[in-house]
Amino acid sequence: MKKFIVVLVFLFSAAVLFANPINLGSFPVGRWLDTNYDAIWSFSSNNIQILGTDGAVLYDFSTKTINDLKVFLEGMNPGVSFSCPEAGRSYRFMVSPPNLYMEIDRPNQPRYTITLRRQ
């Protein structure tokens, strides 16, 4: 019985440590500025981060749980949406050249929307 519990603890720990990979497919990589928060949303081929304007990592989604990741086309414009239980939010990004439109759904708060500028 003790071995079973040890194995369960190990498997649970491994699941937490190895979050699902982020694959943005056709969504364009790059950095986009949120002027309301002086934060930069950084999209790479396998990660999404929120950076301070000084480059400090404020939030790294590669270490979090990403649910319902969808890369899509709306017309000719690529988009991505996902939710993150640790952040308690759902995110939707839509390229609207030359900018990026962002929506964040937050519990018990109004939806946050902003147009981000490419950096």
TILORO-638515 format. One record per residue (C-alpha): z, y, x; residue in one letter. Coordinates in steps of 0.1 Angstrom, whole numbers, plus 5000, padded with zeros to 4 digits. Layout:
! residues N
REC/Z/Y/X/A
...
END
This chain:
! residues 119
REC/5000/5000/5000/M
REC/5008/5024/5029/K
REC/4974/5018/5044/K
REC/4957/5025/5011/F
REC/4976/5059/5008/I
REC/4967/5067/5044/V
REC/4930/5060/5037/V
REC/4931/5081/5006/L
REC/4947/5110/5025/V
REC/4920/5107/5052/F
REC/4891/5106/5027/L
REC/4905/5136/5008/F
REC/4909/5155/5041/S
REC/4874/5147/5052/A
REC/4860/5159/5019/A
REC/4878/5192/5023/V
REC/4867/5196/5059/L
REC/4831/5188/5054/F
REC/4819/5212/5027/A
REC/4785/5207/5011/N
REC/4757/5221/5033/P
REC/4740/5252/5021/I
REC/4702/5250/5020/N
REC/4685/5282/5009/L
REC/4650/5268/5009/G
REC/4625/5296/5002/S
REC/4651/5323/4998/F
REC/4646/5349/5025/P
REC/4671/5350/5053/V
REC/4685/5383/5065/G
REC/4713/5408/5060/R
REC/4718/5430/5031/W
REC/4743/5460/5027/L
REC/4767/5464/4998/D
REC/4774/5501/5000/T
REC/4803/5499/4975/N
REC/4823/5477/4998/Y
REC/4808/5485/5032/D
REC/4800/5448/5035/A
REC/4770/5429/5047/I
REC/4758/5398/5029/W
REC/4742/5376/5056/S
REC/4719/5348/5045/F
REC/4708/5322/5071/S
REC/4689/5290/5066/S
REC/4721/5270/5062/N
REC/4749/5295/5054/N
REC/4760/5326/5035/I
REC/4786/5350/5050/Q
REC/4801/5383/5040/I
REC/4805/5405/5071/L
REC/4821/5438/5077/G
REC/4799/5466/5090/T
REC/4815/5459/5124/D
REC/4801/5424/5123/G
REC/4835/5407/5116/A
REC/4833/5376/5093/V
REC/4851/5385/5061/L
REC/4841/5353/5041/Y
REC/4822/5322/5052/D
REC/4808/5301/5025/F
REC/4800/5272/5049/S
REC/4837/5263/5048/T
REC/4840/5265/5010/K
REC/4829/5244/4981/T
REC/4795/5255/4967/I
REC/4787/5243/4932/N
REC/4754/5246/4912/D
REC/4734/5259/4941/L
REC/4699/5268/4928/K
REC/4670/5284/4947/V
REC/4644/5296/4922/F
REC/4614/5318/4916/L
REC/4614/5344/4889/E
REC/4579/5355/4887/G
REC/4570/5360/4924/M
REC/4605/5369/4934/N
REC/4628/5343/4950/P
REC/4664/5340/4939/G
REC/4695/5320/4945/V
REC/4726/5313/4924/S
REC/4758/5294/4930/F
REC/4795/5293/4922/S
REC/4824/5290/4946/C
REC/4857/5277/4932/P
REC/4877/5290/4961/E
REC/4865/5325/4955/A
REC/4867/5320/4917/G
REC/4833/5336/4912/R
REC/4797/5329/4904/S
REC/4769/5346/4923/Y
REC/4733/5354/4915/R
REC/4709/5371/4940/F
REC/4673/5381/4932/M
REC/4648/5396/4956/V
REC/4633/5428/4942/S
REC/4612/5441/4972/P
REC/4623/5458/4993/P
REC/4659/5452/4981/N
REC/4681/5424/4968/L
REC/4698/5425/4934/Y
REC/4733/5409/4932/M
REC/4754/5399/4902/E
REC/4789/5385/4906/I
REC/4808/5370/4876/D
REC/4845/5373/4880/R
REC/4872/5360/4856/P
REC/4888/5386/4835/N
REC/4868/5414/4851/Q
REC/4835/5430/4843/P
REC/4804/5416/4860/R
REC/4797/5433/4894/Y
REC/4761/5443/4899/T
REC/4745/5462/4928/I
REC/4712/5466/4946/T
REC/4717/5457/4982/L
REC/4696/5473/5010/R
REC/4681/5452/5038/R
REC/4697/5457/5072/Q
END
